């Protein structure tokens, strides 16, 4: 990666560089949660927090892809 430095904003927020997001598969994952895996004086290590789709994928073809989105849609329609 060319530029791997980050700047901390006044609200303690960071922007993950595009190349890093793409490598982790976060480039189209708005709302993807990250977990702090370890912290030292000089380093913070993050990992992706599994999504419900990742969990359901563990069951093979039992659940179709985008099951979470389908469940949310069914829930939202029920509340209309």
GROMACS elastic network, one bead per residue, 0.5 to 0.9 nm:
[ bonds ]
;  ai    aj funct       b0    kb
    1     4     6  0.62381   500
    1    17     6  0.89841   500
    1    19     6  0.65071   500
    1    20     6  0.75638   500
    2    19     6  0.85486   500
    3     6     6  0.85709   500
    3    17     6  0.76288   500
    3    19     6  0.88502   500
    4    16     6  0.87020   500
    4    17     6  0.68569   500
    4    19     6  0.88001   500
    4    20     6  0.81699   500
    5    16     6  0.89961   500
    5    17     6  0.81631   500
    6    14     6  0.64867   500
    6    15     6  0.67166   500
    6    16     6  0.71677   500
    6    17     6  0.76778   500
    7    13     6  0.82467   500
    7    14     6  0.61207   500
    7    15     6  0.75199   500
    8    11     6  0.77941   500
    8    12     6  0.54192   500
    8    13     6  0.56150   500
    8    14     6  0.52564   500
    8    15     6  0.82811   500
    9    13     6  0.51662   500
    9    14     6  0.64840   500
   10    13     6  0.73978   500
   15    18     6  0.88095   500
   16    19     6  0.84408   500
   16    20     6  0.66015   500
   16    21     6  0.63765   500
   17    20     6  0.54120   500
   17    21     6  0.63000   500
   17    22     6  0.87540   500
   18    21     6  0.50266   500
   18    22     6  0.60964   500
   18    23     6  0.85485   500
   18    26     6  0.88827   500
   18    27     6  0.71363   500
   19    22     6  0.51666   500
   19    23     6  0.61543   500
   19    24     6  0.87258   500
   19    27     6  0.87417   500
   20    23     6  0.50758   500
   20    24     6  0.62758   500
   20    25     6  0.85000   500
   20    26     6  0.82528   500
   20    27     6  0.87451   500
   21    24     6  0.52656   500
   21    25     6  0.59689   500
   21    27     6  0.51465   500
   21    28     6  0.87158   500
   22    26     6  0.57989   500
   22    27     6  0.50661   500
   22    28     6  0.84826   500
   23    26     6  0.76356   500
   23    27     6  0.84273   500
   24    27     6  0.79672   500
   24    47     6  0.89869   500
   24    48     6  0.81121   500
   25    28     6  0.73293   500
   25    29     6  0.74935   500
   26    30     6  0.76537   500
   26    32     6  0.72562   500
   26    48     6  0.87511   500
   27    30     6  0.79501   500
   29    32     6  0.52735   500
   29    33     6  0.89430   500
   30    33     6  0.88113   500
   32    48     6  0.75101   500
   32    49     6  0.75054   500
   32    50     6  0.87586   500
   32    51     6  0.77977   500
   33    47     6  0.88187   500
   33    48     6  0.63567   500
   33    49     6  0.54724   500
   33    50     6  0.80416   500
   33    51     6  0.82172   500
   34    46     6  0.61769   500
   34    47     6  0.55734   500
   34    49     6  0.51596   500
   34    50     6  0.87360   500
   35    45     6  0.84681   500
   35    46     6  0.54346   500
   35    47     6  0.52593   500
   35    48     6  0.61031   500
   35    49     6  0.57309   500
   36    39     6  0.74730   500
   36    44     6  0.70459   500
   36    45     6  0.59703   500
   36    47     6  0.65723   500
   36    48     6  0.89800   500
   37    44     6  0.75564   500
   37    45     6  0.53182   500
   37    46     6  0.52392   500
   37    47     6  0.62503   500
   38    43     6  0.79617   500
   38    44     6  0.58644   500
   38    45     6  0.52275   500
   38    46     6  0.73271   500
   39    42     6  0.78220   500
   39    43     6  0.57727   500
   39    45     6  0.64682   500
   40    43     6  0.51325   500
   40    44     6  0.64864   500
   40    45     6  0.89207   500
   41    44     6  0.84061   500
   48    51     6  0.86531   500
   50    53     6  0.79918   500
   50    54     6  0.57865   500
   50    55     6  0.68823   500
   51    54     6  0.51110   500
   51    55     6  0.64219   500
   51    56     6  0.87199   500
   51    68     6  0.89558   500
   52    56     6  0.60663   500
   52    57     6  0.83853   500
   52    67     6  0.82669   500
   52    68     6  0.63765   500
   53    56     6  0.50445   500
   53    57     6  0.58910   500
   53    58     6  0.87501   500
   53    65     6  0.72200   500
   53    66     6  0.64632   500
   53    67     6  0.65679   500
   53    68     6  0.62016   500
   53    69     6  0.89603   500
   54    57     6  0.50492   500
   54    58     6  0.67468   500
   55    58     6  0.55053   500
   55    59     6  0.77851   500
   56    59     6  0.56959   500
   56    60     6  0.77226   500
   56    62     6  0.82156   500
   56    63     6  0.64246   500
   56    64     6  0.85917   500
   56    65     6  0.85664   500
   56    67     6  0.77603   500
   56    68     6  0.87045   500
   57    60     6  0.54868   500
   57    61     6  0.74542   500
   57    62     6  0.82762   500
   57    63     6  0.71501   500
   57    64     6  0.83490   500
   57    65     6  0.77340   500
   58    61     6  0.88018   500
   59    62     6  0.57537   500
   59    63     6  0.70371   500
   60    63     6  0.71215   500
   60    64     6  0.88126   500
   61    64     6  0.63075   500
   61    65     6  0.85030   500
   63    66     6  0.87009   500
   63    67     6  0.65957   500
   64    67     6  0.58017   500
   65    68     6  0.83256   500
   65    69     6  0.89904   500
   66    69     6  0.53275   500
   66    70     6  0.64336   500
   66    71     6  0.87565   500
   67    70     6  0.50490   500
   67    71     6  0.61095   500
   67    72     6  0.85951   500
   68    71     6  0.50765   500
   68    72     6  0.61645   500
   68    73     6  0.85961   500
   69    72     6  0.50791   500
   69    73     6  0.61300   500
   69    74     6  0.86214   500
   70    73     6  0.50578   500
   70    74     6  0.61760   500
   70    75     6  0.85530   500
   71    74     6  0.51187   500
   71    75     6  0.61089   500
   71    76     6  0.85797   500
   72    76     6  0.60322   500
   72    77     6  0.85263   500
   73    76     6  0.50713   500
   73    77     6  0.60696   500
   73    78     6  0.85099   500
   74    77     6  0.51742   500
   74    78     6  0.61713   500
   74    79     6  0.88373   500
   75    78     6  0.51391   500
   75    79     6  0.65379   500
   76    79     6  0.52394   500
   76    80     6  0.65782   500
   77    80     6  0.52934   500
